[in-house]
């Protein structure tokens, strides 16, 4: 398969950027879309095609029983993903820099450069990368810890395919751009998208080990679990849940921090945030309901309270639920996590966004009862 590029999304984004009334946002959008995207996407497409020539063994790599981690954003998916990623003998994941460079050729060259820097340059380039990380991600790390060599969301790898939901953090045209409702897309579009994603995963498995299990964390994909079951019938799922009175305002604050930098006025931000609130009801419900509707699909539901109070025990339960054996070495390693405090300095409240707990409860009342979000104690394991 050649590099996938969503022409429809691209043209829509240019049209929206052209009509943008905020000067800072308009010039930024047009510069990225008309200058950066054609150059970077063409570069990726060339490297993607060369992969088949330079690495013929790529054709033999298969994606078997991938594990998809989904759930409403800010529900503990990052913590769960990074704990599981420590089982390097079993799982393969995308590091952030590998999302930026989706071709196998690109990844190989960069890894060779990292080794050259370590041996010859004594880590000089690595230190410069750390300076860049602090400049680029430092102001957001209290909300979401990011780093070039840290496991990150697969969806970023589709950024220059114009198929990544991360564009919404840059161009929040809610209602005009749809990266969420994949279940409602035409079958041909779903198939092209998932075929491209499968090729990205194959390249990562070729790099990390074809016998490993791909571990994907994508809160943005909470609205497409049914489509993932369709495209990957042998997949397993981890669904993170958290009291929506906590994770909804947490997500809204993260998004608003990104949008403010582009000079968006308060009224416009509020309109986009209101759409995100409505979408949140589906983001929380759909993964759970899909798993309930597919008893043949193995899955685990992870409660945020259990994850943060007993991360080691939670990871062991995930392995049991997914039918994965755990090595003694990893069990000992993950057991140490229960002694650590997992917390964030990210503060938020419902009042910041004009929300009320009763509104959330009205929309998700049955889940409040199922997961006992009105109780201070974690729900019993049977409830999850």
C-alpha positions, 0 to 999 in steps of 0.5 A, spaced: 500 500 500 502 507 498 502 512 503 495 514 504 493 522 504 486 524 505 485 529 499 477 531 502 480 533 509 485 537 506 481 541 501 476 542 507 481 544 511 484 549 506 477 552 505 476 553 512 483 556 513 482 561 507 475 563 511 478 564 518 477 571 520 482 571 526 489 573 522 494 569 526 490 563 526 489 564 518 496 565 516 498 560 521 493 555 518 495 557 510 502 556 512 502 549 515 497 547 509 500 550 503 507 549 505 509 544 510 504 539 508 505 538 501 513 538 502 512 533 509 507 529 506 511 528 499 517 526 503 513 521 507 510 518 501 517 517 497 520 514 504 514 509 505 514 507 497 522 505 498 520 501 504 518 495 500 524 496 496 529 496 501 526 491 506 523 486 503 521 482 509 516 487 511 511 483 507 512 477 511 510 481 518 503 480 520 499 484 525 496 479 530 492 480 536 493 488 537 491 491 544 487 497 543 487 502 549 481 507 548 477 511 553 475 518 554 481 522 554 484 524 561 482 517 564 488 514 565 490 511 558 497 515 558 499 511 565 496 505 563 500 505 556 506 507 559 506 501 565 504 496 560 510 499 555 515 497 560 514 489 558 518 490 552 519 483 551 511 482 549 509 489 547 511 494 541 509 501 541 510 508 537 515 513 541 513 520 539 519 521 534 517 515 531 510 517 530 513 524 526 517 519 521 512 513 519 516 510 514 521 504 516 526 507 512 526 514 516 526 510 523 532 506 521 536 512 519 534 516 526 536 510 530 542 509 526 543 517 528 542 516 535 547 510 536 552 515 532 550 520 537 551 515 543 558 512 540 561 518 537 558 525 539 558 523 546 550 524 546 551 531 544 545 531 539 541 527 545 542 534 549 540 538 544 533 534 543 532 535 551 533 542 550 528 542 544 523 537 548 523 542 554 521 548 549 516 544 545 513 540 551 515 543 557 509 548 558 504 542 557 507 537 561 503 538 568 497 536 564 500 531 559 508 528 559 510 528 552 517 527 550 520 524 543 523 518 546 516 516 550 511 512 548 505 516 545 498 515 541 498 512 534 494 517 531 499 522 531 503 518 525 497 519 521 498 527 522 501 528 515 496 523 512 491 529 514 487 523 517 489 524 525 484 527 530 490 531 533 488 536 527 482 538 532 487 541 537 490 546 531 484 547 527 478 546 532 472 547 527 468 542 530 462 540 526 466 541 519 472 536 520 470 529 523 476 525 525 471 522 530 465 518 527 469 513 524 463 508 525 459 512 520 464 513 514 463 510 508 466 503 508 471 504 503 474 510 507 474 506 513 477 500 509 483 505 506 484 508 513 485 502 517 489 499 511 494 505 512 494 504 519 495 497 519 501 498 514 504 503 520 503 498 525 507 493 520 513 497 520 513 498 527 513 491 528 518 490 523 523 494 527 521 492 534 520 485 533 515 481 528 513 476 534 511 482 539 504 485 540 502 492 538 500 496 544 496 502 541 493 508 546 488 512 542 483 516 547 481 520 540 479 513 537 473 512 543 468 513 537 471 508 533 471 501 537 466 498 533 470 499 526 476 497 530 473 490 531 471 490 524 478 491 521 482 487 527 477 481 529 482 478 533 484 485 537 483 486 544 481 492 548 483 496 554 477 501 556 479 506 561 474 509 565 474 515 570 468 519 573 466 524 568 466 530 573 473 529 573 475 527 566 471 532 562 473 538 565 480 536 564 480 535 557 476 541 556 482 545 559 487 542 555 484 543 549 483 551 551 490 551 552 492 549 545 486 554 542 488 560 546 495 560 543 492 562 536 488 568 538 481 564 538 476 569 542 472 566 548 465 565 545 468 561 539 472 557 544 466 556 548 462 553 542 467 548 540 468 546 547 460 545 548 461 540 542 466 537 545 462 536 551 456 533 547 461 528 544 464 526 551 457 522 552 459 518 546 466 517 548 464 514 555 459 510 552 461 507 546 467 503 548 463 500 554 457 498 550 461 495 544 465 491 548 458 488 551 456 487 545 462 483 542 463 477 548 467 474 543 472 480 544 477 480 550 477 486 554 479 489 560 476 495 563 480 499 568 478 504 573 482 510 574 481 510 582 484 503 582 489 505 577 492 510 581 491 507 588 494 500 586 497 500 579 501 494 579 495 490 581 491 493 576 496 491 571 496 484 573 488 484 572 489 487 565 493 481 563 488 476 566 482 479 563 486 479 556 489 472 557 496 474 557 501 470 561 506 475 565 513 473 566 516 473 573 521 479 571 515 484 569 511 482 575 516 484 580 518 490 576 510 492 575 509 491 583 514 496 584 509 501 581 504 500 587 509 504 591 510 510 587 505 516 587 501 517 581 498 524 580 498 530 576 499 538 578 493 539 572 487 543 576 481 544 573 473 544 575 466 544 572 465 551 574 470 553 569 466 551 563 459 552 566 458 545 567 454 542 573 455 535 575 447 533 575 447 535 567 453 529 567 449 525 571 443 525 567 446 523 561 450 518 564 446 516 570 446 508 568 454 508 568 454 512 575 450 506 578 455 501 574 461 504 576 459 507 583 462 514 581 458 517 587 462 513 592 468 514 595 470 507 594 473 504 588 467 499 585 468 492 586 472 488 580 465 485 578 462 491 576 468 493 571 
